[in-house]
Amino acid sequence: FYLMEMNTRLQVEHPVTEMLTGLDLVEWQIRIARGEPLPLTQEQVQLSGHAIEVRLCAEDEHFTPHAGTVQRFAEPSLTAGLRFDHALEDGAVVTPHYDAMLGKLIVHTPTRDQAIARLAQALDETVLLGLPSNRAFLAACLRHPVFGAGEATIPFLAQHGDSVRESLVPPHAAQVAAALAATWLGRPSTALPSPFSRPLRVRLGDAVLDLQVRELGHGALQVQAGEQRHQAHVGSDTVTLDGVTRPAAVVPGADGHCHVRWGAHDLRLQDLSHTAAVASGSGPAARELRAPFNGKLVAVAAQPGDRVTRGQTLLTIESMKIEHQIAAPRVGTLASVAVAPGQQVAPGQVLVTFESEPA
């Protein structure tokens, strides 16, 4: 026999046992520490129903941990059979010094199918804005047919992770609604219509969404997106698009960035409406390498004037006790290095810049 590991503590998933048995294992721990005997024998423990737990973490869909501030939080409706262990609130600071887990959602129902549906719904209802989380990724995993069929094994993410990530790409309607929420939500609506359309350009990841929006008064909007025309209405905490109304929330960031929620969709946008359009690959973004997440810079492997290749490690950032190598996105010559070892960096912060390449 070989001893691989010994955890002399309750496991992270102990709420699953508690939900299935109706027992409080923390209370048991305290009583046993006081010298009391175990209240039940193993034969007396009765299991009932089905329970599933997910770990809500401050990480993106590629499992990269993030730090930052929780700017907007709301838990799902805690009906019977749903448990949420957390210490989250508006303004809570998630540091890079510890594990990325923010909380645990546990559901207990009579059957597995009911547990999957209720837990996915609870994740949809959870609002967590201000930093990336795996909320939507967890819900997509729960709804994956392989998981639903009970066939998910250890290589599940290696085999199906890409398809799960593809399912997270927000549909066109969610992108349009989020852009409208970012611009108009929280503004007092005027009763006066405008005869002029307003251009609205937002960046979503690597894509740019171009809209023409005309205010019709009382929060009503007419939106042109390419060949598609939409009717929308922005309320105090909702956005209606083509007759579909969903709750909406927006938290601002730096440099025109914001984190938007429309229904169960989380989108991170940047307003480019007042930025001149540039050809692909010719704008400032093509000459800058920015920090993908919060962390401490522990090493810099390049200097201004260095000629680097695509994929070459330029810097190392430590976050959540893990070191992440940041690679060059393309071939080029470094114009400047804007950071130094030991420095704390924030998401979106410029790390290095590249010299302009001749066309």
C-alpha positions as CSV (number, residue, x, y, z in Angstrom):
1,F,0.0,0.0,0.0
2,Y,1.2,3.5,-0.8
3,L,-0.1,6.6,1.0
4,M,-0.6,9.3,-1.7
5,E,-2.4,11.9,0.3
6,M,-4.1,12.4,3.6
7,N,-6.5,15.3,4.2
8,T,-7.3,15.5,7.9
9,R,-10.2,17.8,7.3
10,L,-13.6,18.0,5.7
11,Q,-13.5,17.9,1.9
12,V,-14.6,20.9,-0.2
13,E,-17.5,18.7,-1.4
14,H,-18.8,17.8,2.1
15,P,-22.1,19.7,1.5
16,V,-23.0,17.0,-1.0
17,T,-22.8,14.4,1.8
18,E,-24.7,16.8,4.1
19,M,-27.5,17.3,1.6
20,L,-27.9,13.6,0.9
21,T,-27.9,12.6,4.6
22,G,-29.4,15.6,6.3
23,L,-26.4,15.6,8.7
24,D,-24.2,18.5,9.7
25,L,-20.6,17.3,9.4
26,V,-19.1,20.5,10.8
27,E,-21.2,20.0,14.0
28,W,-20.0,16.4,14.1
29,Q,-16.4,17.6,13.8
30,I,-16.8,20.0,16.8
31,R,-18.6,17.4,18.9
32,I,-15.9,14.8,18.3
33,A,-13.2,17.3,19.0
34,R,-14.9,17.8,22.4
35,G,-14.7,14.0,23.1
36,E,-18.3,13.1,22.2
37,P,-18.9,9.8,20.4
38,L,-20.1,9.6,16.8
39,P,-23.9,10.2,16.8
40,L,-24.6,7.4,14.3
41,T,-23.1,4.2,13.0
42,Q,-22.4,3.8,9.3
43,E,-25.4,1.4,9.0
44,Q,-27.7,4.2,10.4
45,V,-26.7,6.7,7.8
46,Q,-29.5,7.0,5.2
47,L,-29.0,8.6,1.7
48,S,-31.9,10.3,-0.1
49,G,-32.2,11.9,-3.5
50,H,-29.4,13.3,-5.7
51,A,-27.0,16.2,-5.0
52,I,-24.5,18.1,-7.2
53,E,-22.0,20.8,-6.2
54,V,-20.1,23.3,-8.4
55,R,-17.3,25.5,-7.4
56,L,-17.8,29.1,-8.5
57,C,-14.3,30.5,-9.2
58,A,-12.7,33.7,-10.3
59,E,-11.4,32.2,-13.5
60,D,-12.2,32.5,-17.2
61,E,-13.2,29.7,-19.6
62,H,-9.6,28.8,-20.1
63,F,-9.2,28.2,-16.3
64,T,-6.9,31.2,-15.9
65,P,-7.4,32.7,-12.4
66,H,-8.2,36.4,-12.0
67,A,-8.2,38.9,-9.1
68,G,-10.2,42.1,-8.8
69,T,-13.2,43.6,-7.1
70,V,-16.8,42.2,-7.1
71,Q,-18.7,45.3,-8.3
72,R,-22.2,43.7,-8.5
73,F,-23.4,40.5,-6.8
74,A,-26.8,38.9,-6.4
75,E,-27.4,35.3,-5.4
76,P,-30.1,33.1,-6.9
77,S,-33.4,32.6,-5.2
78,L,-32.5,30.1,-2.4
79,T,-35.5,27.8,-2.6
80,A,-35.7,24.4,-0.8
81,G,-32.9,22.1,-1.9
82,L,-30.5,24.9,-3.0
83,R,-27.5,25.9,-0.9
84,F,-24.9,28.6,-1.6
85,D,-21.8,28.7,0.6
86,H,-20.0,32.0,0.0
87,A,-18.8,35.3,1.5
88,L,-19.5,37.5,-1.6
89,E,-20.9,41.0,-1.5
90,D,-20.6,44.2,-3.5
91,G,-17.1,45.6,-3.0
92,A,-15.5,42.2,-2.0
93,V,-11.8,42.1,-3.1
94,V,-10.5,38.9,-4.7
95,T,-6.7,38.8,-4.2
96,P,-4.2,36.9,-6.2
97,H,-2.7,35.3,-3.1
98,Y,-5.2,32.4,-2.6
99,D,-7.2,29.8,-4.4
100,A,-9.6,31.2,-7.0
101,M,-12.7,29.6,-5.5
102,L,-15.4,32.2,-4.6
103,G,-18.2,29.9,-3.3
104,K,-20.0,26.6,-3.7
105,L,-23.5,26.1,-5.1
106,I,-25.1,22.8,-4.1
107,V,-28.5,21.5,-5.1
108,H,-30.5,18.5,-3.8
109,T,-33.5,17.1,-5.6
110,P,-35.1,13.6,-5.9
111,T,-33.5,12.8,-9.3
112,R,-30.2,13.6,-11.1
113,D,-32.0,15.3,-14.1
114,Q,-33.8,17.6,-11.7
115,A,-30.6,18.4,-9.9
116,I,-28.8,19.3,-13.2
117,A,-31.7,21.5,-14.3
118,R,-32.0,23.3,-10.9
119,L,-28.3,23.9,-10.6
120,A,-27.9,25.3,-14.1
121,Q,-30.9,27.6,-13.4
122,A,-29.3,28.8,-10.2
123,L,-26.1,29.6,-12.1
124,D,-28.1,31.5,-14.7
125,E,-29.7,33.6,-11.9
126,T,-26.4,34.4,-10.1
127,V,-25.1,37.9,-10.9
128,L,-21.3,38.4,-10.5
129,L,-19.8,41.4,-12.3
130,G,-16.5,43.1,-12.0
131,L,-14.1,40.2,-12.7
132,P,-14.3,37.0,-14.8
133,S,-15.9,33.9,-13.3
134,N,-16.7,30.4,-14.5
135,R,-20.4,30.8,-13.8
136,A,-21.5,30.5,-17.4
137,F,-18.9,27.7,-18.1
138,L,-20.3,25.6,-15.3
139,A,-23.8,26.0,-16.6
140,A,-22.7,25.0,-20.1
141,C,-21.0,21.9,-18.7
142,L,-24.1,20.9,-16.8
143,R,-26.2,21.2,-20.0
144,H,-23.7,19.3,-22.1
145,P,-25.4,16.0,-23.4
146,V,-22.4,13.9,-22.3
147,F,-22.7,15.1,-18.8
148,G,-26.5,14.7,-18.9
149,A,-26.2,11.1,-20.0
150,G,-23.9,10.4,-17.0
151,E,-20.9,9.7,-19.3
152,A,-18.6,12.5,-18.2
153,T,-15.3,11.1,-17.0
154,I,-11.9,12.6,-16.1
155,P,-11.0,13.6,-19.7
156,F,-14.4,15.4,-20.2
157,L,-12.9,18.8,-20.4
158,A,-10.0,17.6,-22.6
159,Q,-12.5,16.1,-25.0
160,H,-15.3,18.6,-24.9
161,G,-13.8,21.8,-23.5
162,D,-13.6,23.5,-26.9
163,S,-17.3,22.8,-27.7
164,V,-18.3,24.1,-24.3
165,R,-16.3,27.3,-24.9
166,E,-17.9,27.7,-28.3
167,S,-21.4,27.5,-26.8
168,L,-20.4,30.4,-24.6
169,V,-20.1,32.8,-27.5
170,P,-23.0,35.2,-27.0
171,P,-25.6,35.2,-29.7
172,H,-26.1,38.4,-31.8
173,A,-29.1,39.4,-29.8
174,A,-27.2,39.3,-26.5
175,Q,-24.4,41.4,-28.1
176,V,-26.8,44.1,-29.3
177,A,-28.6,44.2,-26.0
178,A,-25.4,44.4,-24.0
179,A,-24.2,47.3,-26.2
180,L,-27.4,49.1,-25.6
181,A,-27.3,48.4,-21.9
182,A,-23.7,49.7,-21.6
183,T,-24.7,53.0,-23.3
184,W,-28.2,53.7,-22.1
185,L,-28.8,51.8,-18.9
186,G,-29.0,54.1,-15.9
187,R,-29.5,57.3,-18.0
188,P,-32.8,59.2,-17.6
189,S,-34.9,58.5,-20.7
190,T,-36.3,61.5,-22.6
191,A,-39.8,61.6,-24.0
192,L,-38.4,63.4,-27.1
193,P,-37.6,61.3,-30.2
194,S,-34.5,62.1,-32.2
195,P,-34.5,62.2,-36.0
196,F,-30.8,61.4,-36.1
197,S,-29.1,58.0,-35.7
198,R,-26.2,57.7,-33.4
199,P,-23.2,55.4,-34.3
200,L,-22.3,52.9,-31.6
201,R,-19.2,50.8,-31.9
202,V,-18.1,48.3,-29.2
203,R,-15.4,45.7,-29.0
204,L,-16.3,42.2,-27.8
205,G,-13.1,40.2,-27.6
206,D,-11.5,40.3,-31.0
207,A,-14.8,41.3,-32.8
208,V,-16.2,44.8,-33.2
209,L,-20.0,45.4,-33.4
210,D,-21.1,48.4,-35.4
211,L,-24.6,49.8,-34.7
212,Q,-26.7,52.7,-35.8
213,V,-29.2,53.7,-33.0
214,R,-32.1,56.1,-33.1
215,E,-33.9,57.2,-30.0
216,L,-37.6,57.1,-30.3
217,G,-38.4,58.5,-26.9
218,H,-39.4,57.1,-23.5
219,G,-36.4,54.6,-23.7
220,A,-37.5,53.1,-27.0
221,L,-34.7,52.6,-29.6
222,Q,-34.5,51.6,-33.2
223,V,-31.3,49.7,-33.9
224,Q,-29.7,48.9,-37.3
225,A,-27.0,46.2,-37.2
226,G,-25.8,45.6,-40.8
227,E,-28.9,44.3,-42.7
228,Q,-30.8,43.6,-39.5
229,R,-33.2,46.1,-37.8
230,H,-34.2,45.7,-34.2
231,Q,-36.7,47.3,-31.9
232,A,-35.4,47.8,-28.3
233,H,-36.4,49.4,-25.0
234,V,-34.0,50.3,-22.2
235,G,-35.7,50.4,-18.7
236,S,-34.2,51.1,-15.3
237,D,-32.8,47.5,-14.9
238,T,-34.0,45.7,-18.1
239,V,-33.3,45.7,-21.8
240,T,-36.0,44.5,-24.2
241,L,-34.8,43.5,-27.7
242,D,-37.4,42.4,-30.3
243,G,-39.9,41.6,-27.6
244,V,-37.6,39.7,-25.3
245,T,-37.1,41.3,-21.9
246,R,-34.2,40.3,-19.7
247,P,-32.7,41.9,-16.5
248,A,-29.6,44.0,-17.3
249,A,-26.7,45.4,-15.2
250,V,-23.6,47.3,-16.1
251,V,-20.4,48.0,-14.1
252,P,-17.8,50.4,-15.6
253,G,-14.1,49.8,-15.9
254,A,-11.1,51.8,-17.2
255,D,-10.5,53.0,-20.8
256,G,-14.1,52.6,-21.9
257,H,-14.4,49.0,-20.7
258,C,-17.4,47.6,-18.9
259,H,-18.9,44.4,-17.7
260,V,-22.5,43.8,-18.8
261,R,-25.1,41.3,-17.9
262,W,-28.2,40.6,-20.0
263,G,-30.2,37.7,-18.7
264,A,-27.7,34.8,-18.2
265,H,-25.1,36.3,-20.5
266,D,-22.0,38.1,-19.2
267,L,-20.2,40.3,-21.8
268,R,-17.0,42.4,-21.4
269,L,-17.2,45.4,-23.8
270,Q,-15.1,48.3,-24.8
271,D,-16.8,51.4,-26.2
272,L,-15.0,52.4,-29.4
273,S,-17.7,54.9,-30.6
274,H,-15.2,57.9,-30.3
275,T,-12.2,56.0,-31.6
276,A,-11.4,56.1,-35.3
277,A,-11.8,52.9,-37.2
278,V,-8.5,51.3,-38.3
279,A,-7.7,48.5,-40.7
280,S,-7.2,45.1,-39.1
281,G,-3.7,44.7,-37.6
282,S,-2.8,48.4,-38.0
283,G,-4.2,49.9,-34.8
284,P,-2.6,50.4,-31.4
285,A,-3.8,47.0,-30.1
286,A,-1.6,45.3,-32.8
287,R,1.4,47.0,-31.2
288,E,0.6,46.3,-27.6
289,L,0.7,43.3,-25.3
290,R,-1.6,43.7,-22.3
291,A,-1.9,41.8,-19.1
292,P,-4.7,39.2,-19.4
293,F,-5.4,39.1,-15.7
294,N,-4.3,40.5,-12.3
295,G,-1.1,39.2,-10.8
296,K,2.5,39.9,-9.7
297,L,5.2,40.2,-12.4
298,V,7.9,37.8,-11.4
299,A,10.1,37.8,-14.5
300,V,10.8,39.8,-17.6
301,A,12.6,37.8,-20.4
302,A,12.9,40.6,-23.0
303,Q,14.3,44.1,-23.4
304,P,13.5,47.0,-25.8
305,G,15.1,46.4,-29.1
306,D,14.8,42.6,-28.9
307,R,13.5,40.8,-32.0
308,V,11.0,38.2,-30.8
309,T,9.1,35.4,-32.4
310,R,5.4,34.4,-32.1
311,G,5.0,32.3,-29.0
312,Q,8.2,33.4,-27.3
313,T,7.9,33.9,-23.6
314,L,8.3,37.6,-22.7
315,L,7.1,37.8,-19.1
316,T,5.9,35.6,-16.2
317,I,3.0,36.6,-14.0
318,E,2.1,34.9,-10.8
319,S,-1.6,34.7,-9.9
320,M,-3.4,32.5,-7.4
321,K,-0.1,30.7,-6.6
322,I,0.4,29.7,-10.2
323,E,3.0,31.2,-12.6
324,H,1.7,32.0,-16.1
325,Q,4.1,32.6,-19.0
326,I,3.0,35.5,-21.3
327,A,4.1,34.9,-24.9
328,A,4.6,37.3,-27.8
329,P,1.5,37.4,-30.0
330,R,3.5,37.9,-33.2
331,V,6.9,38.4,-34.7
332,G,8.3,41.8,-34.1
333,T,10.8,44.2,-32.4
334,L,10.0,45.4,-28.9
335,A,9.8,49.2,-28.6
336,S,9.4,49.3,-24.9
337,V,8.9,47.3,-21.7
338,A,6.5,49.1,-19.4
339,V,6.7,47.0,-16.3
340,A,9.4,45.6,-14.0
341,P,9.7,42.4,-11.9
342,G,7.9,42.6,-8.5
343,Q,5.2,44.9,-9.9
344,Q,1.5,44.2,-9.5
345,V,-0.3,44.4,-12.9
346,A,-4.0,44.7,-13.6
347,P,-6.1,43.3,-16.4
348,G,-5.6,45.3,-19.6
349,Q,-2.5,47.0,-18.4
350,V,0.2,47.5,-21.2
351,L,3.2,45.3,-20.6
352,V,5.2,45.8,-23.8
353,T,4.9,47.6,-27.0
354,F,6.1,46.7,-30.5
355,E,7.7,48.9,-33.1
356,S,5.6,49.7,-36.2
357,E,6.3,47.3,-39.0
358,P,6.6,48.5,-42.6
359,A,3.5,47.7,-44.7
